[in-house]
Amino acid sequence: MMRHLVEGLRGQGLLGGWHVPAKSSLFRARQRLGCEPLRVLFATTAKPMATETTPGAFWRGLRLLAVDGTCWDVADSEANEAAFGRPGNGRGPGRSAFPQVRMAALVEVGSHAVLDTELAGCRSWEVTLAGRLPRSLGRGRFVLADREFLGVPLWRAFTVTGADLLWRVPANRVLPVIKQFRDGSWLSQVRASSGPAWHEPVTVRVLAYQLKGQFGGRCGRWLSPGHHPVGRPTVSGPATGRALLRTLGGRVRLY
């Protein structure tokens, strides 16, 4: 990689007697440098990249974003094991061959650009990490998330930013009908499972859907905020899931 970075300088005679360092030298220099310069670089460059013409990037004038999590192996070192831990290997009391990092990320759907991320050890919960991502949100954003992220505290943290949400619902979640709309959607409430938040439910709009053909006849439910200020586009109607998937153009797998 270093050789590719400086090749143009060599062609212009700007390198003089300088030679590309050995890999071990670059590795030691990277250790001395630490993580802060890369943290600043990410914070400076992690911006939305899609334009209005980017396929799957906007829906009804809102920039499409998605929240998701993943886990990956890191170098097998004592420092990494101390910082991130190792998961079990599923074969008795042993541990996996490598330490692992867990990540929750906010991603721009149309470009797949990562706009914000939180990293922690492999035993951390994705929902906890996702709770720090609303700092990168605001009006004009439309955030998709899968069923494991649905919870009252996280929902409130995202909606207070002014962003619009469309999140999937676990199949066993009870969503009583408070008010039925003519398009087939209905107002409902989501409560926390316990604690003080149980007495302060959030009002949501429920969109039931069934996708046929290439989507295999799948059924499910989405949630969006129950109330929209005047002048903002609303997410409603039984065809919302189909229309949104056509906009996404297969760029993300929502099912």
C-alpha positions as CSV (number, residue, x, y, z in Angstrom):
1,M,0.0,0.0,0.0
2,M,2.8,2.4,0.9
3,R,4.4,1.7,-2.5
4,H,1.3,2.6,-4.3
5,L,0.9,5.8,-2.3
6,V,4.3,7.2,-3.2
7,E,4.6,5.8,-6.8
8,G,3.6,9.1,-8.3
9,L,6.2,11.0,-6.3
10,R,8.9,8.7,-7.5
11,G,7.9,9.3,-11.1
12,Q,8.4,13.1,-10.5
13,G,11.8,12.6,-8.9
14,L,10.5,13.9,-5.5
15,L,11.6,10.9,-3.4
16,G,15.3,11.3,-3.7
17,G,17.1,8.5,-1.9
18,W,14.1,7.5,0.2
19,H,13.0,3.9,0.1
20,V,9.7,2.2,1.1
21,P,10.2,0.9,4.7
22,A,9.8,-2.8,5.5
23,K,6.4,-4.0,6.8
24,S,7.8,-4.5,10.3
25,S,8.9,-0.9,10.4
26,L,5.5,0.4,9.3
27,F,3.8,-1.8,11.9
28,R,5.9,-0.4,14.7
29,A,5.3,3.1,13.5
30,R,1.6,2.5,13.4
31,Q,1.8,1.3,17.1
32,R,3.7,4.5,18.1
33,L,1.1,6.6,16.3
34,G,-1.8,5.2,18.2
35,C,-5.5,5.4,17.4
36,E,-6.3,9.1,17.8
37,P,-5.2,10.3,14.3
38,L,-7.4,7.6,12.7
39,R,-10.3,8.6,15.0
40,V,-9.9,12.2,13.9
41,L,-9.6,11.1,10.2
42,F,-12.8,9.1,10.4
43,A,-14.7,11.9,12.2
44,T,-13.6,14.3,9.5
45,T,-14.3,12.2,6.4
46,A,-17.4,10.1,7.5
47,K,-20.0,12.2,5.6
48,P,-23.0,11.3,3.4
49,M,-21.8,10.6,-0.2
50,A,-25.0,9.9,-2.1
51,T,-26.7,12.5,-4.3
52,E,-30.3,12.8,-5.5
53,T,-29.3,10.6,-8.5
54,T,-27.8,7.8,-6.5
55,P,-30.0,4.7,-6.7
56,G,-31.6,3.8,-3.4
57,A,-30.3,6.8,-1.6
58,F,-33.5,8.9,-1.1
59,W,-37.2,8.2,-0.5
60,R,-39.8,11.0,-0.6
61,G,-37.0,13.5,-0.2
62,L,-35.5,11.8,2.9
63,R,-31.9,10.4,2.9
64,L,-32.1,6.7,3.6
65,L,-29.9,5.4,6.4
66,A,-29.7,2.0,8.2
67,V,-28.6,0.9,11.6
68,D,-26.9,-2.5,11.9
69,G,-24.3,-4.4,13.8
70,T,-21.6,-7.0,13.2
71,C,-18.7,-8.7,14.8
72,W,-15.3,-9.6,13.4
73,D,-12.0,-11.2,14.4
74,V,-8.9,-9.1,15.4
75,A,-5.3,-10.0,15.8
76,D,-4.6,-12.7,18.4
77,S,-2.7,-10.6,20.9
78,E,-2.9,-10.2,24.7
79,A,-3.7,-6.6,24.3
80,N,-6.7,-7.3,22.0
81,E,-7.9,-10.1,24.3
82,A,-7.8,-7.8,27.3
83,A,-9.6,-5.0,25.4
84,F,-12.3,-7.0,23.5
85,G,-12.4,-10.6,24.9
86,R,-13.0,-13.9,23.1
87,P,-16.4,-15.6,22.5
88,G,-17.0,-19.2,23.2
89,N,-16.4,-21.6,20.3
90,G,-19.6,-23.6,20.7
91,R,-17.6,-26.8,21.3
92,G,-17.5,-27.1,25.1
93,P,-15.6,-24.9,27.5
94,G,-13.0,-23.7,24.9
95,R,-12.7,-20.2,23.4
96,S,-12.5,-19.0,19.9
97,A,-9.1,-18.7,18.1
98,F,-9.3,-14.9,17.9
99,P,-10.5,-12.0,20.0
100,Q,-13.5,-10.3,18.5
101,V,-14.8,-6.7,18.2
102,R,-18.5,-5.8,18.1
103,M,-19.7,-2.8,16.1
104,A,-22.9,-0.9,15.6
105,A,-22.9,1.4,12.6
106,L,-25.0,4.0,10.9
107,V,-24.8,3.5,7.2
108,E,-26.0,5.4,4.1
109,V,-28.0,3.0,2.1
110,G,-27.4,4.3,-1.3
111,S,-23.6,4.5,-1.1
112,H,-22.9,2.1,1.8
113,A,-20.8,4.8,3.4
114,V,-20.4,4.4,7.1
115,L,-21.4,7.7,8.8
116,D,-20.9,6.8,12.4
117,T,-19.9,3.7,14.4
118,E,-19.4,2.5,17.9
119,L,-16.9,-0.3,18.8
120,A,-16.7,-2.5,21.9
121,G,-15.8,-5.9,23.1
122,C,-17.6,-9.0,21.8
123,R,-19.8,-9.3,24.9
124,S,-21.3,-5.9,24.4
125,W,-24.9,-5.5,23.2
126,E,-25.5,-4.0,19.8
127,V,-28.5,-2.1,21.1
128,T,-26.3,-0.4,23.8
129,L,-23.8,0.6,21.1
130,A,-26.5,1.8,18.8
131,G,-27.8,4.2,21.5
132,R,-24.8,6.4,20.8
133,L,-25.5,6.8,17.1
134,P,-28.3,9.4,17.2
135,R,-25.6,12.0,17.6
136,S,-25.1,11.8,13.8
137,L,-28.8,12.2,13.0
138,G,-31.2,15.1,12.3
139,R,-34.1,16.2,10.2
140,G,-34.2,14.9,6.7
141,R,-32.9,11.4,7.6
142,F,-35.0,8.2,7.3
143,V,-33.6,5.5,9.4
144,L,-34.2,1.7,8.8
145,A,-33.5,-0.9,11.5
146,D,-34.2,-4.5,12.1
147,R,-36.4,-6.0,14.8
148,E,-33.7,-6.5,17.5
149,F,-33.2,-2.7,17.8
150,L,-36.8,-2.0,18.8
151,G,-37.1,-0.7,22.3
152,V,-38.6,2.4,24.0
153,P,-35.3,4.1,25.1
154,L,-33.6,3.6,21.8
155,W,-36.7,4.7,19.8
156,R,-36.9,7.9,21.8
157,A,-33.2,8.6,21.4
158,F,-33.6,8.4,17.6
159,T,-36.9,10.3,17.2
160,V,-35.8,13.2,19.4
161,T,-33.3,14.1,16.7
162,G,-36.0,14.9,14.2
163,A,-35.2,11.8,12.0
164,D,-38.0,9.7,10.6
165,L,-37.9,5.9,11.5
166,L,-39.2,2.7,9.9
167,W,-38.2,-0.2,12.0
168,R,-39.3,-3.9,11.9
169,V,-41.2,-5.4,14.7
170,P,-40.7,-8.9,16.3
171,A,-43.4,-11.3,15.3
172,N,-44.5,-11.8,19.0
173,R,-44.8,-8.1,19.8
174,V,-48.4,-7.2,20.8
175,L,-49.5,-3.9,19.1
176,P,-53.1,-3.0,20.1
177,V,-55.2,-1.0,17.8
178,I,-55.8,2.5,19.2
179,K,-57.0,4.1,16.0
180,Q,-57.5,2.4,12.6
181,F,-56.7,4.3,9.4
182,R,-58.3,3.9,6.0
183,D,-55.1,2.8,4.4
184,G,-54.9,-0.3,6.7
185,S,-52.3,1.1,9.1
186,W,-53.1,1.9,12.8
187,L,-51.9,3.8,15.8
188,S,-50.6,1.7,18.6
189,Q,-48.2,2.0,21.6
190,V,-44.9,0.4,22.5
191,R,-44.0,0.0,26.1
192,A,-40.8,-1.0,27.8
193,S,-40.8,-4.5,29.3
194,S,-40.2,-3.2,32.8
195,G,-39.1,-0.1,34.9
196,P,-40.4,3.5,34.9
197,A,-40.5,3.6,31.1
198,W,-43.4,1.0,31.1
199,H,-45.7,3.8,32.3
200,E,-44.6,6.1,29.5
201,P,-45.3,4.3,26.2
202,V,-44.4,5.8,22.8
203,T,-47.1,6.2,20.1
204,V,-46.3,4.5,16.8
205,R,-47.9,3.9,13.5
206,V,-48.0,0.2,12.5
207,L,-47.7,-0.8,8.8
208,A,-48.6,-4.4,8.1
209,Y,-47.4,-5.8,4.8
210,Q,-47.2,-8.8,2.6
211,L,-44.7,-9.0,-0.2
212,K,-45.3,-11.5,-3.1
213,G,-43.4,-12.7,-6.1
214,Q,-39.6,-12.4,-5.7
215,F,-39.9,-11.7,-2.0
216,G,-41.5,-15.1,-1.3
217,G,-44.8,-13.9,0.1
218,R,-43.3,-12.7,3.3
219,C,-45.4,-10.9,5.9
220,G,-44.4,-8.6,8.6
221,R,-44.9,-5.2,10.4
222,W,-43.0,-1.9,10.4
223,L,-43.2,0.9,12.9
224,S,-43.0,4.6,12.2
225,P,-43.5,7.5,14.6
226,G,-47.1,8.0,15.3
227,H,-47.2,11.8,14.7
228,H,-45.6,13.9,12.0
229,P,-45.3,17.7,12.1
230,V,-47.2,19.6,9.4
231,G,-45.4,19.7,6.1
232,R,-43.3,16.5,6.7
233,P,-43.8,13.4,4.5
234,T,-45.6,10.6,6.3
235,V,-44.9,6.9,6.1
236,S,-48.2,5.1,5.5
237,G,-50.2,2.8,3.4
238,P,-50.1,-1.0,2.9
239,A,-47.8,-0.5,-0.2
240,T,-45.1,1.3,1.8
241,G,-42.9,-1.8,2.1
242,R,-43.1,-2.6,-1.6
243,A,-42.4,1.0,-2.7
244,L,-39.5,1.4,-0.3
245,L,-37.9,-1.8,-1.6
246,R,-38.2,-0.6,-5.2
247,T,-36.4,2.5,-4.2
248,L,-33.7,0.6,-2.4
249,G,-33.2,-1.5,-5.6
250,G,-31.9,-4.5,-3.7
251,R,-29.0,-2.6,-2.1
252,V,-29.9,-3.9,1.4
253,R,-31.5,-7.1,2.6
254,L,-34.4,-6.1,4.9
255,Y,-35.8,-9.6,5.3
